[in-house]
Amino acid sequence: MSFRDNLIHLRAVNNMTQEQLAMLLGVSRQSVTKWESEKSYPEMDKLLKMCQIFGCTLDDLVQGDLTETITEAVVFNQENHQPTDLFGYDEHMTTFAWRIALGVVSPLLGLACAMPLFALGDPEYTVAPLLPENLSAGFGTTFVFAGVIACLALIIPTGMKHSEFVKAHPFLEDFYTQQQKETTRTCFTRQLVGGICSIFAAICLIIFLGNTSLGTFVGLPLFFLFLALGVYSIVHGGIMFSRTNIATYNQNAGEVLEAHEIESLDLPEDQKRALMKTHKTDERISAVCGIIMIIATIAGLIMLFVPPYQTPYFWLAWAIGGLLCAVAALLIKAFRKS
């Protein structure tokens, strides 16, 4: 018995269409059609996933005869089938959310630790500096760079791992229930409100303590700390909320896949064109944001190290750069849709 006959039989006894099996495997319907017409053969990972779906062994699926095997498989149909997370997408996105959010706020936490150290050696803030100026500047700068390094160490590997996941699974079936989506929306609302309140609290602290003796030692560290808590809450909540939109995930696969990878996908031409359009848009966004952040980095370093332009608010260069990147991304996507 051939693999083709076993596959057709297993689909039939489970009342499963080619489209449904394709979504479970993360492939196109055309791929399943080619397998059943023996024009191509699935890869090993797809074979193993089929074994999990149909509850059979790899040897039976590939070389055995399952047409006469009595199975206890549950009948598959549109009405009673609840898709499952076959690829660990939810766990992957949960880890992705907290790592990205923590990476984003790491520079802010570094600044929260650095500000008191900068002030300990500055006679402008203390009558008798507790540390030599060069040591206080060195310790403070160490925390600043530690925050930046932590940011890169969290975001870059996490982004690469996410890209690998999307490349391995460019299309997923929406397995989230309506109740799960509503719960996630409620959690995001709470995190958004909490994050905004935390940012407002940071602003209030810096206003109330900015011109007092506690401004540098207490006001600035608490400002960055509350700002970091607010940003973390908003970023984490936003990623966790967006993860339930599987349709957007499938659509945005073009942002991760390379052009040649999109061309090699076994998809209808209209879907390929849509993915290619998304890919080109993401290239434009990456180029524009790269230029913006390079300019922001130059400005921030000048405000940190060049005496005539030194200011404790040098970090605003990166904050403004991030906001400009977000605006640029929104405008580019809006023009693409129009």
NUVO-40052 format. One record per residue (C-alpha): residue number from 1; residue in one letter; x negated, y, z. Coordinates in pm, 1 decimal. Layout:
BEGIN
<pt n="NUM" res="A" east="X" north="Y" up="Z"/>
...
//
This chain:
BEGIN
<pt n="1" res="M" east="0.0" north="0.0" up="0.0"/>
<pt n="2" res="S" east="-133.6" north="345.5" up="-91.9"/>
<pt n="3" res="F" east="-151.9" north="655.9" up="118.5"/>
<pt n="4" res="R" east="95.5" north="817.4" up="-121.2"/>
<pt n="5" res="D" east="363.5" north="554.6" up="-52.7"/>
<pt n="6" res="N" east="308.0" north="573.4" up="322.7"/>
<pt n="7" res="L" east="338.6" north="952.4" up="321.9"/>
<pt n="8" res="I" east="658.6" north="952.3" up="117.0"/>
<pt n="9" res="H" east="805.5" north="683.2" up="342.4"/>
<pt n="10" res="L" east="715.4" north="865.0" up="665.8"/>
<pt n="11" res="R" east="867.2" north="1188.4" up="540.7"/>
<pt n="12" res="A" east="1182.9" north="1007.1" up="437.4"/>
<pt n="13" res="V" east="1240.6" north="822.2" up="766.5"/>
<pt n="14" res="N" east="1181.0" north="1145.9" up="957.0"/>
<pt n="15" res="N" east="1410.3" north="1343.4" up="725.9"/>
<pt n="16" res="M" east="1124.6" north="1587.9" up="664.9"/>
<pt n="17" res="T" east="1087.8" north="1805.3" up="355.7"/>
<pt n="18" res="Q" east="757.5" north="1886.7" up="188.8"/>
<pt n="19" res="E" east="786.2" north="2245.0" up="310.4"/>
<pt n="20" res="Q" east="830.4" north="2133.7" up="671.4"/>
<pt n="21" res="L" east="532.6" north="1899.5" up="660.8"/>
<pt n="22" res="A" east="323.4" north="2168.5" up="492.8"/>
<pt n="23" res="M" east="401.5" north="2416.7" up="769.9"/>
<pt n="24" res="L" east="312.5" north="2160.5" up="1036.8"/>
<pt n="25" res="L" east="-21.5" north="2096.5" up="868.6"/>
<pt n="26" res="G" east="-95.3" north="2460.3" up="788.5"/>
<pt n="27" res="V" east="-108.8" north="2403.7" up="411.8"/>
<pt n="28" res="S" east="108.6" north="2497.2" up="115.0"/>
<pt n="29" res="R" east="395.8" north="2287.7" up="-19.2"/>
<pt n="30" res="Q" east="198.5" north="2246.1" up="-341.8"/>
<pt n="31" res="S" east="-70.6" north="2060.5" up="-147.6"/>
<pt n="32" res="V" east="178.9" north="1805.2" up="-18.8"/>
<pt n="33" res="T" east="316.8" north="1767.3" up="-371.8"/>
<pt n="34" res="K" east="-32.3" north="1693.7" up="-506.6"/>
<pt n="35" res="W" east="-94.3" north="1436.2" up="-233.4"/>
<pt n="36" res="E" east="226.9" north="1253.6" up="-316.4"/>
<pt n="37" res="S" east="152.5" north="1262.5" up="-688.2"/>
<pt n="38" res="E" east="-206.2" north="1143.7" up="-617.8"/>
<pt n="39" res="K" east="-357.0" north="1448.9" up="-787.2"/>
<pt n="40" res="S" east="-558.7" north="1528.3" up="-474.1"/>
<pt n="41" res="Y" east="-634.8" north="1383.3" up="-132.1"/>
<pt n="42" res="P" east="-606.8" north="1554.3" up="209.3"/>
<pt n="43" res="E" east="-910.1" north="1633.4" up="418.9"/>
<pt n="44" res="M" east="-987.9" north="1432.7" up="730.7"/>
<pt n="45" res="D" east="-850.8" north="1693.3" up="973.1"/>
<pt n="46" res="K" east="-519.1" north="1694.1" up="785.2"/>
<pt n="47" res="L" east="-505.5" north="1314.0" up="796.6"/>
<pt n="48" res="L" east="-560.9" north="1316.9" up="1171.9"/>
<pt n="49" res="K" east="-286.7" north="1576.4" up="1217.1"/>
<pt n="50" res="M" east="-49.8" north="1358.6" up="1014.8"/>
<pt n="51" res="C" east="-130.5" north="1068.1" up="1245.7"/>
<pt n="52" res="Q" east="-33.7" north="1285.1" up="1542.3"/>
<pt n="53" res="I" east="286.8" north="1400.0" up="1376.1"/>
<pt n="54" res="F" east="404.9" north="1054.6" up="1268.4"/>
<pt n="55" res="G" east="260.1" north="855.9" up="1558.8"/>
<pt n="56" res="C" east="50.0" north="616.5" up="1354.2"/>
<pt n="57" res="T" east="-316.2" north="524.0" up="1324.0"/>
<pt n="58" res="L" east="-550.7" north="650.6" up="1056.2"/>
<pt n="59" res="D" east="-609.8" north="300.1" up="917.5"/>
<pt n="60" res="D" east="-235.8" north="234.7" up="887.7"/>
<pt n="61" res="L" east="-175.6" north="570.1" up="720.8"/>
<pt n="62" res="V" east="-455.1" north="537.0" up="465.1"/>
<pt n="63" res="Q" east="-480.4" north="162.5" up="403.0"/>
<pt n="64" res="G" east="-188.0" north="-3.8" up="577.5"/>
<pt n="65" res="D" east="175.0" north="-59.2" up="484.1"/>
<pt n="66" res="L" east="407.5" north="156.7" up="691.1"/>
<pt n="67" res="T" east="713.2" north="109.5" up="471.0"/>
<pt n="68" res="E" east="821.9" north="-198.3" up="663.4"/>
<pt n="69" res="T" east="708.1" north="-80.6" up="1005.9"/>
<pt n="70" res="I" east="984.0" north="-7.2" up="1253.4"/>
<pt n="71" res="T" east="902.2" north="321.3" up="1420.0"/>
<pt n="72" res="E" east="1071.9" north="516.0" up="1695.1"/>
<pt n="73" res="A" east="1011.9" north="849.6" up="1530.3"/>
<pt n="74" res="V" east="1262.6" north="1121.5" up="1602.5"/>
<pt n="75" res="V" east="1463.0" north="1225.0" up="1299.6"/>
<pt n="76" res="F" east="1336.2" north="1559.9" up="1173.3"/>
<pt n="77" res="N" east="1581.3" north="1821.4" up="1049.7"/>
<pt n="78" res="Q" east="1615.6" north="2196.5" up="1044.3"/>
<pt n="79" res="E" east="1875.7" north="2210.7" up="1318.1"/>
<pt n="80" res="N" east="1715.9" north="2012.2" up="1599.4"/>
<pt n="81" res="H" east="1347.9" north="2045.3" up="1520.8"/>
<pt n="82" res="Q" east="1144.4" north="2269.3" up="1748.1"/>
<pt n="83" res="P" east="798.8" north="2328.8" up="1598.3"/>
<pt n="84" res="T" east="503.4" north="2270.0" up="1827.0"/>
<pt n="85" res="D" east="167.7" north="2437.3" up="1863.9"/>
<pt n="86" res="L" east="-39.3" north="2173.0" up="1687.2"/>
<pt n="87" res="F" east="-358.5" north="2377.0" up="1658.4"/>
<pt n="88" res="G" east="-386.9" north="2537.2" up="2003.4"/>
<pt n="89" res="Y" east="-293.7" north="2880.7" up="1867.5"/>
<pt n="90" res="D" east="-135.9" north="3006.8" up="2189.6"/>
<pt n="91" res="E" east="-434.7" north="2909.2" up="2403.8"/>
<pt n="92" res="H" east="-669.5" north="3060.9" up="2147.8"/>
<pt n="93" res="M" east="-481.2" north="3391.6" up="2141.2"/>
<pt n="94" res="T" east="-453.1" north="3404.6" up="2521.7"/>
<pt n="95" res="T" east="-832.4" north="3378.1" up="2549.6"/>
<pt n="96" res="F" east="-873.0" north="3622.4" up="2260.5"/>
<pt n="97" res="A" east="-650.2" north="3879.2" up="2435.2"/>
<pt n="98" res="W" east="-833.3" north="3898.4" up="2767.8"/>
<pt n="99" res="R" east="-1180.3" north="3882.4" up="2615.0"/>
<pt n="100" res="I" east="-1109.5" north="4162.3" up="2366.6"/>
<pt n="101" res="A" east="-936.9" north="4375.3" up="2630.8"/>
<pt n="102" res="L" east="-1225.8" north="4326.4" up="2875.3"/>
<pt n="103" res="G" east="-1475.9" north="4404.9" up="2601.9"/>
<pt n="104" res="V" east="-1296.6" north="4729.6" up="2517.9"/>
<pt n="105" res="V" east="-1304.8" north="4855.1" up="2877.3"/>
<pt n="106" res="S" east="-1658.0" north="4735.3" up="2962.2"/>
<pt n="107" res="P" east="-1818.1" north="5070.5" up="2861.9"/>
<pt n="108" res="L" east="-1567.7" north="5251.9" up="3083.7"/>
<pt n="109" res="L" east="-1655.1" north="5028.0" up="3378.3"/>
<pt n="110" res="G" east="-2022.0" north="5094.4" up="3308.6"/>
<pt n="111" res="L" east="-1956.6" north="5467.7" up="3319.7"/>
<pt n="112" res="A" east="-1762.3" north="5430.0" up="3645.7"/>
<pt n="113" res="C" east="-2074.3" north="5279.2" up="3802.8"/>
<pt n="114" res="A" east="-2315.3" north="5519.3" up="3633.7"/>
<pt n="115" res="M" east="-2159.0" north="5854.7" up="3725.8"/>
<pt n="116" res="P" east="-2247.1" north="5844.8" up="4100.8"/>
<pt n="117" res="L" east="-2600.6" north="5734.4" up="4016.7"/>
<pt n="118" res="F" east="-2647.9" north="6024.7" up="3777.3"/>
<pt n="119" res="A" east="-2531.1" north="6262.7" up="4049.5"/>
<pt n="120" res="L" east="-2759.5" north="6121.1" up="4322.9"/>
<pt n="121" res="G" east="-3064.4" north="6273.7" up="4159.0"/>
<pt n="122" res="D" east="-2910.5" north="6592.9" up="4024.6"/>
<pt n="123" res="P" east="-2961.1" north="6898.6" up="4249.7"/>
<pt n="124" res="E" east="-2660.0" north="7058.4" up="4085.1"/>
<pt n="125" res="Y" east="-2435.1" north="6809.8" up="4267.3"/>
<pt n="126" res="T" east="-2631.3" north="6745.0" up="4587.1"/>
<pt n="127" res="V" east="-2825.4" north="6985.3" up="4807.6"/>
<pt n="128" res="A" east="-3091.5" north="6721.5" up="4878.9"/>
<pt n="129" res="P" east="-3104.3" north="6460.1" up="4599.4"/>
<pt n="130" res="L" east="-3104.5" north="6107.7" up="4743.9"/>
<pt n="131" res="L" east="-3300.5" north="5970.3" up="4448.6"/>
<pt n="132" res="P" east="-3566.7" north="6117.6" up="4221.0"/>
<pt n="133" res="E" east="-3402.9" north="6255.6" up="3910.4"/>
<pt n="134" res="N" east="-3576.9" north="6011.0" up="3677.1"/>
<pt n="135" res="L" east="-3470.9" north="5711.4" up="3886.2"/>
<pt n="136" res="S" east="-3109.0" north="5821.3" up="3911.2"/>
<pt n="137" res="A" east="-3100.4" north="5884.7" up="3537.0"/>
<pt n="138" res="G" east="-3263.6" north="5547.0" up="3472.9"/>
<pt n="139" res="F" east="-3022.2" north="5354.5" up="3695.7"/>
<pt n="140" res="G" east="-2721.5" north="5538.1" up="3553.2"/>
<pt n="141" res="T" east="-2830.9" north="5481.8" up="3195.1"/>
<pt n="142" res="T" east="-2882.7" north="5113.0" up="3274.3"/>
<pt n="143" res="F" east="-2517.5" north="5078.1" up="3375.7"/>
<pt n="144" res="V" east="-2406.4" north="5268.3" up="3066.0"/>
<pt n="145" res="F" east="-2599.3" north="5037.1" up="2836.2"/>
<pt n="146" res="A" east="-2491.5" north="4734.1" up="3040.4"/>
<pt n="147" res="G" east="-2130.6" north="4826.8" up="2970.1"/>
<pt n="148" res="V" east="-2202.8" north="4863.9" up="2599.3"/>
<pt n="149" res="I" east="-2389.6" north="4531.2" up="2588.3"/>
<pt n="150" res="A" east="-2104.5" north="4357.5" up="2772.9"/>
<pt n="151" res="C" east="-1863.7" north="4508.3" up="2519.6"/>
<pt n="152" res="L" east="-2061.8" north="4369.8" up="2225.8"/>
<pt n="153" res="A" east="-2120.6" north="4033.4" up="2397.3"/>
<pt n="154" res="L" east="-1745.5" north="3988.4" up="2446.1"/>
<pt n="155" res="I" east="-1602.7" north="4135.1" up="2126.5"/>
<pt n="156" res="I" east="-1842.5" north="4005.4" up="1859.4"/>
<pt n="157" res="P" east="-1834.7" north="3630.2" up="1947.5"/>
<pt n="158" res="T" east="-1462.1" north="3647.5" up="2016.0"/>
<pt n="159" res="G" east="-1396.7" north="3814.3" up="1681.4"/>
<pt n="160" res="M" east="-1609.5" north="3556.1" up="1501.0"/>
<pt n="161" res="K" east="-1428.1" north="3270.7" up="1672.0"/>
<pt n="162" res="H" east="-1094.3" north="3422.6" up="1577.9"/>
<pt n="163" res="S" east="-1205.7" north="3454.5" up="1216.7"/>
<pt n="164" res="E" east="-1303.1" north="3088.3" up="1215.0"/>
<pt n="165" res="F" east="-963.6" north="2994.4" up="1358.1"/>
<pt n="166" res="V" east="-777.9" north="3195.3" up="1092.7"/>
<pt n="167" res="K" east="-991.1" north="3046.1" up="815.7"/>
<pt n="168" res="A" east="-914.9" north="2696.2" up="944.0"/>
<pt n="169" res="H" east="-542.6" north="2771.6" up="986.9"/>
<pt n="170" res="P" east="-438.8" north="3054.6" up="750.6"/>
<pt n="171" res="F" east="-71.2" north="2956.7" up="776.7"/>
<pt n="172" res="L" east="119.3" north="2854.2" up="1089.5"/>
<pt n="173" res="E" east="475.0" north="2753.8" up="1160.8"/>
<pt n="174" res="D" east="655.2" north="2980.7" up="1406.1"/>
<pt n="175" res="F" east="681.6" north="2759.9" up="1715.6"/>
<pt n="176" res="Y" east="777.8" north="3030.9" up="1966.4"/>
<pt n="177" res="T" east="1133.5" north="3018.9" up="2094.4"/>
<pt n="178" res="Q" east="1348.2" north="3329.9" up="2114.2"/>
<pt n="179" res="Q" east="1329.6" north="3314.9" up="2493.1"/>
<pt n="180" res="Q" east="949.0" north="3308.2" up="2482.0"/>
<pt n="181" res="K" east="947.1" north="3610.8" up="2253.3"/>
<pt n="182" res="E" east="1183.4" north="3801.0" up="2482.0"/>
<pt n="183" res="T" east="970.5" north="3715.7" up="2785.3"/>
<pt n="184" res="T" east="657.6" north="3834.1" up="2604.8"/>
<pt n="185" res="R" east="831.9" north="4156.9" up="2503.2"/>
<pt n="186" res="T" east="930.9" north="4220.3" up="2865.9"/>
<pt n="187" res="C" east="575.4" north="4156.5" up="2986.4"/>
<pt n="188" res="F" east="437.4" north="4390.5" up="2721.2"/>
<pt n="189" res="T" east="680.3" north="4665.5" up="2826.8"/>
<pt n="190" res="R" east="564.0" north="4633.9" up="3186.4"/>
<pt n="191" res="Q" east="197.8" north="4634.7" up="3088.6"/>
<pt n="192" res="L" east="248.8" north="4933.1" up="2859.7"/>
<pt n="193" res="V" east="425.7" north="5135.6" up="3129.8"/>
<pt n="194" res="G" east="170.0" north="5029.3" up="3390.7"/>
<pt n="195" res="G" east="-118.0" north="5118.4" up="3159.1"/>
<pt n="196" res="I" east="23.8" north="5463.1" up="3084.9"/>
<pt n="197" res="C" east="80.1" north="5526.7" up="3456.0"/>
<pt n="198" res="S" east="-277.5" north="5422.2" up="3529.1"/>
<pt n="199" res="I" east="-410.6" north="5663.0" up="3264.0"/>
<pt n="200" res="F" east="-196.8" north="5944.8" up="3405.0"/>
<pt n="201" res="A" east="-330.6" north="5862.5" up="3752.4"/>
<pt n="202" res="A" east="-684.9" north="5890.0" up="3615.4"/>
<pt n="203" res="I" east="-608.7" north="6232.3" up="3468.4"/>
<pt n="204" res="C" east="-452.5" north="6351.0" up="3792.0"/>
<pt n="205" res="L" east="-753.8" north="6233.9" up="3994.2"/>
<pt n="206" res="I" east="-999.7" north="6421.3" up="3776.4"/>
<pt n="207" res="I" east="-782.9" north="6735.5" up="3792.4"/>
<pt n="208" res="F" east="-744.6" north="6725.8" up="4172.5"/>
<pt n="209" res="L" east="-1103.9" north="6629.1" up="4253.1"/>
<pt n="210" res="G" east="-1286.4" north="6782.3" up="3956.8"/>
<pt n="211" res="N" east="-1393.2" north="7104.6" up="4128.8"/>
<pt n="212" res="T" east="-1452.4" north="6960.3" up="4474.3"/>
<pt n="213" res="S" east="-1754.8" north="6801.7" up="4639.6"/>
<pt n="214" res="L" east="-1594.9" north="6461.6" up="4581.1"/>
<pt n="215" res="G" east="-1553.1" north="6520.9" up="4209.3"/>
<pt n="216" res="T" east="-1872.1" north="6351.2" up="4096.5"/>
<pt n="217" res="F" east="-1904.5" north="6077.9" up="4357.2"/>
<pt n="218" res="V" east="-1536.7" north="5985.4" up="4380.8"/>
<pt n="219" res="G" east="-1337.3" north="6165.0" up="4110.8"/>
<pt n="220" res="L" east="-1531.0" north="6053.1" up="3801.4"/>
<pt n="221" res="P" east="-1577.3" north="5688.3" up="3908.1"/>
<pt n="222" res="L" east="-1207.7" north="5657.0" up="3994.2"/>
<pt n="223" res="F" east="-1118.2" north="5834.4" up="3670.3"/>
<pt n="224" res="F" east="-1308.6" north="5578.9" up="3462.2"/>
<pt n="225" res="L" east="-1182.8" north="5291.5" up="3676.9"/>
<pt n="226" res="F" east="-815.0" north="5384.5" up="3641.9"/>
<pt n="227" res="L" east="-869.6" north="5463.2" up="3274.5"/>
<pt n="228" res="A" east="-1022.2" north="5115.9" up="3226.3"/>
<pt n="229" res="L" east="-728.7" north="4951.0" up="3405.8"/>
<pt n="230" res="G" east="-481.1" north="5137.6" up="3187.5"/>
<pt n="231" res="V" east="-660.0" north="5059.9" up="2862.4"/>
<pt n="232" res="Y" east="-700.9" north="4693.8" up="2959.3"/>
<pt n="233" res="S" east="-332.1" north="4662.6" up="3040.2"/>
<pt n="234" res="I" east="-224.3" north="4819.6" up="2710.6"/>
<pt n="235" res="V" east="-470.5" north="4630.5" up="2489.4"/>
<pt n="236" res="H" east="-408.8" north="4294.3" up="2657.4"/>
<pt n="237" res="G" east="-32.1" north="4340.6" up="2651.7"/>
<pt n="238" res="G" east="-37.3" north="4448.6" up="2287.4"/>
<pt n="239" res="I" east="-235.8" north="4144.8" up="2173.3"/>
<pt n="240" res="M" east="-22.7" north="3905.0" up="2376.1"/>
<pt n="241" res="F" east="291.9" north="4059.2" up="2229.5"/>
<pt n="242" res="S" east="165.5" north="4057.0" up="1870.2"/>
<pt n="243" res="R" east="58.0" north="3691.8" up="1898.2"/>
<pt n="244" res="T" east="423.3" north="3582.5" up="1889.1"/>
<pt n="245" res="N" east="470.3" north="3738.2" up="1544.4"/>
<pt n="246" res="I" east="354.5" north="3440.6" up="1339.2"/>
<pt n="247" res="A" east="479.0" north="3597.9" up="1015.3"/>
<pt n="248" res="T" east="238.3" north="3888.6" up="1062.5"/>
<pt n="249" res="Y" east="-40.9" north="3642.7" up="1145.3"/>
<pt n="250" res="N" east="18.5" north="3459.8" up="817.3"/>
<pt n="251" res="Q" east="35.2" north="3785.9" up="625.6"/>
<pt n="252" res="N" east="-281.9" north="3926.0" up="780.7"/>
<pt n="253" res="A" east="-487.4" north="3616.1" up="703.2"/>
<pt n="254" res="G" east="-616.9" north="3814.1" up="406.4"/>
<pt n="255" res="E" east="-802.7" north="4043.0" up="648.8"/>
<pt n="256" res="V" east="-1020.9" north="3750.8" up="761.2"/>
<pt n="257" res="L" east="-1050.1" north="3538.2" up="447.6"/>
<pt n="258" res="E" east="-1306.2" north="3630.1" up="185.2"/>
<pt n="259" res="A" east="-1198.9" north="3690.3" up="-173.0"/>
<pt n="260" res="H" east="-1334.5" north="3356.9" up="-295.9"/>
<pt n="261" res="E" east="-1163.4" north="3176.7" up="-8.0"/>
<pt n="262" res="I" east="-829.1" north="3332.0" up="-101.5"/>
<pt n="263" res="E" east="-879.0" north="3229.9" up="-463.4"/>
<pt n="264" res="S" east="-951.0" north="2870.9" up="-360.2"/>
<pt n="265" res="L" east="-631.8" north="2840.8" up="-154.3"/>
<pt n="266" res="D" east="-364.3" north="2616.1" up="-297.7"/>
<pt n="267" res="L" east="-92.7" north="2883.6" up="-295.7"/>
<pt n="268" res="P" east="148.7" north="3039.5" up="-542.5"/>
<pt n="269" res="E" east="3.0" north="3331.3" up="-733.8"/>
<pt n="270" res="D" east="229.9" north="3589.8" up="-568.6"/>
<pt n="271" res="Q" east="108.9" north="3485.9" up="-222.9"/>
<pt n="272" res="K" east="-251.8" north="3497.3" up="-340.1"/>
<pt n="273" res="R" east="-199.6" north="3849.6" up="-473.8"/>
<pt n="274" res="A" east="-46.2" north="3958.5" up="-142.3"/>
<pt n="275" res="L" east="-340.9" north="3815.4" up="53.2"/>
<pt n="276" res="M" east="-590.3" north="3973.7" up="-185.7"/>
<pt n="277" res="K" east="-420.4" north="4310.3" up="-144.8"/>
<pt n="278" res="T" east="-442.6" north="4278.0" up="233.6"/>
<pt n="279" res="H" east="-809.5" north="4180.2" up="201.3"/>
<pt n="280" res="K" east="-895.0" north="4485.9" up="-8.3"/>
<pt n="281" res="T" east="-708.6" north="4714.0" up="231.7"/>
<pt n="282" res="D" east="-904.5" north="4571.1" up="525.4"/>
<pt n="283" res="E" east="-1230.8" north="4634.4" up="338.4"/>
<pt n="284" res="R" east="-1136.9" north="5000.1" up="296.8"/>
<pt n="285" res="I" east="-1042.8" north="5030.5" up="664.3"/>
<pt n="286" res="S" east="-1369.9" north="4867.0" up="773.2"/>
<pt n="287" res="A" east="-1574.2" north="5103.5" up="557.2"/>
<pt n="288" res="V" east="-1397.0" north="5417.6" up="681.2"/>
<pt n="289" res="C" east="-1405.6" north="5310.9" up="1048.1"/>
<pt n="290" res="G" east="-1770.6" north="5215.8" up="1019.1"/>
<pt n="291" res="I" east="-1858.2" north="5564.4" up="897.9"/>
<pt n="292" res="I" east="-1646.8" north="5726.1" up="1171.1"/>
<pt n="293" res="M" east="-1807.9" north="5523.4" up="1450.6"/>
<pt n="294" res="I" east="-2160.5" north="5585.8" up="1320.9"/>
<pt n="295" res="I" east="-2090.9" north="5959.7" up="1334.5"/>
<pt n="296" res="A" east="-1936.2" north="5921.3" up="1681.4"/>
<pt n="297" res="T" east="-2239.9" north="5726.1" up="1804.5"/>
<pt n="298" res="I" east="-2479.8" north="5991.5" up="1676.8"/>
<pt n="299" res="A" east="-2273.6" north="6263.4" up="1844.3"/>
<pt n="300" res="G" east="-2254.7" north="6068.0" up="2171.5"/>
<pt n="301" res="L" east="-2628.9" north="6006.0" up="2182.2"/>
<pt n="302" res="I" east="-2698.0" north="6373.7" up="2114.4"/>
<pt n="303" res="M" east="-2469.0" north="6475.7" up="2400.9"/>
<pt n="304" res="L" east="-2640.8" north="6221.7" up="2627.3"/>
<pt n="305" res="F" east="-3010.0" north="6281.4" up="2552.9"/>
<pt n="306" res="V" east="-3058.5" north="6619.3" up="2376.2"/>
<pt n="307" res="P" east="-3095.3" north="6885.4" up="2651.6"/>
<pt n="308" res="P" east="-2907.0" north="7174.9" up="2485.6"/>
<pt n="309" res="Y" east="-2605.5" north="6953.9" up="2424.7"/>
<pt n="310" res="Q" east="-2612.6" north="6728.5" up="2732.6"/>
<pt n="311" res="T" east="-2277.6" north="6683.6" up="2901.7"/>
<pt n="312" res="P" east="-2122.6" north="6423.1" up="3135.7"/>
<pt n="313" res="Y" east="-1839.0" north="6393.6" up="2884.4"/>
<pt n="314" res="F" east="-2056.7" north="6242.9" up="2609.8"/>
<pt n="315" res="W" east="-1835.4" north="5931.7" up="2618.4"/>
<pt n="316" res="L" east="-1557.3" north="6133.3" up="2454.6"/>
<pt n="317" res="A" east="-1740.0" north="6091.9" up="2121.5"/>
<pt n="318" res="W" east="-1655.8" north="5719.5" up="2115.0"/>
<pt n="319" res="A" east="-1303.3" north="5774.6" up="2242.6"/>
<pt n="320" res="I" east="-1234.5" north="6029.4" up="1969.2"/>
<pt n="321" res="G" east="-1399.8" north="5802.6" up="1713.8"/>
<pt n="322" res="G" east="-1173.0" north="5515.4" up="1816.7"/>
<pt n="323" res="L" east="-864.4" north="5732.1" up="1784.3"/>
<pt n="324" res="L" east="-974.6" north="5852.4" up="1439.8"/>
<pt n="325" res="C" east="-1026.6" north="5490.5" up="1334.1"/>
<pt n="326" res="A" east="-673.9" north="5402.5" up="1445.3"/>
<pt n="327" res="V" east="-531.3" north="5699.6" up="1254.0"/>
<pt n="328" res="A" east="-734.8" north="5611.1" up="944.6"/>
<pt n="329" res="A" east="-616.0" north="5248.7" up="957.1"/>
<pt n="330" res="L" east="-252.2" north="5355.3" up="985.4"/>
<pt n="331" res="L" east="-283.3" north="5600.0" up="695.4"/>
<pt n="332" res="I" east="-458.1" north="5350.4" up="468.7"/>
<pt n="333" res="K" east="-196.9" north="5082.9" up="539.4"/>
<pt n="334" res="A" east="84.6" north="5334.2" up="485.9"/>
<pt n="335" res="F" east="-55.4" north="5437.1" up="146.7"/>
<pt n="336" res="R" east="-97.0" north="5070.8" up="54.0"/>
<pt n="337" res="K" east="268.8" north="4997.4" up="125.5"/>
<pt n="338" res="S" east="382.9" north="5305.6" up="-59.2"/>
//
